[in-house]
Amino acid sequence: RPVADQVLISVVVPCLGILFATIASSALTVLRARQQDMRRFLRQEGILLDTVGKPLRKLFKQRPMAQRCYVLRILEQYALCVVAETKDVQPKDLDTMAFFDIQRKLTAKLLDLIGTVDWELLEGDDINRSVVLGR
């Protein structure tokens, strides 16, 4: 019995320690990589929102104030959906697919408004101010 205890203490326990340390290290590495990817994607999303926001302000500059506010409010709602993805703030009665459906509808609404203004500018022979996003 003392020999079996000695083998257990000297061989098996250190091997189990190394095994669990390797598993923990691998799990932490994967989780850290996912976190870095999420941060990168969120930065890219923020840059894209900013990239879309500036031309929208210029495109709707000569439109009625209500329409300008409406477009920027849609963009803000989309940004809030992006922020909500990073936190656990989804209403409990709203499943994930319905949440993404809201984002899709907001994006479609925004693109429809851009397309309408873009088409009006093209019809008015104002090609320089026209934006090709909505087509």
C-alpha positions in Angstrom: 0.0 0.0 0.0 2.8 2.6 0.7 4.2 2.0 -2.7 0.9 2.6 -4.4 0.5 5.8 -2.4 4.0 6.9 -3.3 3.3 6.3 -7.1 0.0 8.1 -6.8 1.6 11.1 -5.1 4.7 11.3 -7.2 3.3 10.5 -10.7 -0.5 10.8 -11.0 -1.1 14.0 -8.9 1.4 16.1 -10.9 0.1 14.8 -14.2 -3.4 15.7 -13.2 -2.2 19.2 -12.2 -0.5 19.7 -15.5 -3.6 18.4 -17.3 -6.0 20.8 -15.5 -3.6 23.7 -15.9 -3.4 23.0 -19.7 -7.2 22.8 -20.0 -7.6 26.0 -18.0 -5.0 27.8 -20.1 -6.6 26.7 -23.3 -10.1 27.8 -22.1 -8.7 31.2 -21.1 -6.9 31.6 -24.4 -10.1 30.9 -26.4 -12.2 33.2 -24.2 -9.6 36.0 -24.5 -9.5 35.6 -28.3 -13.3 35.8 -28.4 -13.3 38.9 -26.3 -10.7 40.6 -28.5 -12.7 39.7 -31.6 -15.9 41.1 -30.1 -14.1 44.4 -29.3 -12.7 44.6 -32.8 -16.1 43.9 -34.3 -17.7 46.6 -32.1 -15.1 49.1 -33.1 -15.7 48.3 -36.8 -19.5 48.6 -36.2 -18.9 52.0 -34.5 -16.7 53.2 -37.4 -19.4 52.1 -39.9 -22.1 53.9 -38.0 -20.0 57.0 -38.0 -19.3 56.5 -41.7 -23.0 56.3 -42.4 -24.0 59.1 -40.0 -21.9 61.8 -41.6 -23.2 61.4 -45.2 -26.7 61.1 -43.8 -26.5 64.5 -42.2 -25.2 65.9 -45.5 -27.8 64.1 -47.6 -30.7 65.2 -45.5 -29.4 68.7 -44.9 -31.9 70.4 -47.1 -34.8 68.2 -46.1 -37.4 69.1 -43.5 -36.1 69.0 -39.9 -38.6 66.3 -39.0 -37.3 64.0 -41.7 -33.7 64.7 -40.6 -34.5 63.9 -37.0 -36.3 60.8 -38.0 -33.4 59.4 -40.0 -30.9 60.2 -37.2 -33.3 58.6 -34.7 -33.4 55.4 -36.8 -29.6 55.4 -36.9 -29.5 56.0 -33.1 -32.0 53.1 -32.5 -29.7 50.8 -34.6 -26.7 51.9 -32.5 -28.7 51.1 -29.3 -29.4 47.6 -30.7 -25.7 47.2 -31.2 -25.0 48.3 -27.7 -27.7 46.0 -26.4 -26.0 43.0 -28.1 -23.0 43.6 -25.8 -25.1 43.5 -22.6 -27.7 41.3 -21.3 -30.5 43.9 -21.6 -32.8 42.2 -24.0 -36.3 42.0 -22.7 -37.1 38.4 -21.6 -40.1 38.1 -23.8 -38.1 39.0 -26.9 -36.3 36.1 -28.4 -33.0 36.4 -30.3 -34.5 36.2 -33.8 -37.1 38.9 -33.0 -34.2 41.1 -31.8 -32.3 40.6 -35.0 -35.5 41.2 -36.9 -35.8 44.6 -35.3 -32.3 45.4 -36.4 -33.1 44.3 -39.9 -36.2 46.4 -40.1 -34.3 49.5 -38.8 -31.7 49.0 -41.5 -34.3 48.5 -44.2 -36.1 51.6 -43.1 -32.9 53.6 -43.2 -31.9 52.3 -46.6 -35.4 53.0 -48.0 -35.2 56.7 -46.8 -31.7 57.0 -48.3 -32.9 55.4 -51.6 -35.9 57.9 -51.8 -33.7 60.9 -51.3 -31.1 59.5 -53.6 -33.7 58.9 -56.4 -35.0 62.4 -56.0 -31.5 63.8 -56.4 -30.9 61.7 -59.5 -34.2 62.8 -61.0 -33.3 66.4 -60.3 -30.0 66.0 -62.2 -28.1 66.6 -58.9 -25.8 63.6 -59.5 -23.0 65.1 -57.5 -25.0 65.0 -54.2 -26.5 61.6 -55.0 -25.5 58.7 -52.8 -25.6 55.2 -54.2 -26.4 53.5 -50.8 -30.1 53.1 -51.3 -30.2 51.5 -54.7 
